[in-house]
Amino acid sequence: MGGTMTAVTLNDMVTDLAAETTDLAGLLLGLSASEWELATPAAGWAVRDQVSHLAFFDEAAIIAITEPDRFRREAEALMALGPDFPDRVAERFRETPVVDLADWFADSRATLLKVLGEAEARDRVPWYGPDMSVMSCATARLMETWAHGLDISDTFGVECVPTSRLRHIAHLGVRTRAFSYVLRARPAPEAEVRIDLAAPDGNRWTWGPPDAAQSVTGTALDFCFVVTQRRHVADTDLVVRGHAAAEWMSIAQAFAGAPSDGRRPSLLAKEIS
């Protein structure tokens, strides 16, 4: 599926990742030590776990780009802990003082931005799954920053304000449709799906053939909620038409790792046809 948006350069992506980082840093600024320990909507994870997760995998991304052989060795050891290895990482840093966590994230993110800025967009890097381009790595870090930042903002009842940076997450969500099936050892449907999203600035972002019988229509924000598994599709205003589109929205997963069922629908969720 191809988008209708103009091409994005690695420099564009790094600039947007820096802006997403600034937003998250502003959210963390001023939190008390006790607030870092508050439970987030991610089961079993406190605010501190969201931040340690980002810092740890920022460092992993740096190593993947600069020392790929070392990354492969360390990734193999980490994945050997089981499919829930992100939870094991979170447990590892539960006793780290929050001041140190904040500094760790700030330092690892600054280094990552520098490393990405000096890399070539098409260079291949290893990850916890298929290898990917540096461009895809930067996109994934932006997606992770937004998604885990959303978990934190939801914890404090802070409204999520959509920005143009959602286009990167939406594009990743579209590109990982087949990946969502691979994770579950299921064949991906051949049916094309039209995605037609309202961007925050009033424009439209689209992928897929206009005449496709299957479609997902709504806001970019709602689509990003679903593909990052931060909202159940039934808790959004997305209009999903066709079996293949509905099946995809039920398992959409734009991030690496074990297959996840995502969030459960709320009691007020609408039915999806």
Helices and strands as residue ranges (DSSP letters): H 10-28, G 35-37, H 47-66, H 68-79, H 85-92, H 98-118, E 124-125, E 132-133, H 134-155, H 166-175, H 177-182, E 193-198, E 204-207, E 214-219, H 220-227, G 233-235, E 239-241, H 243-251
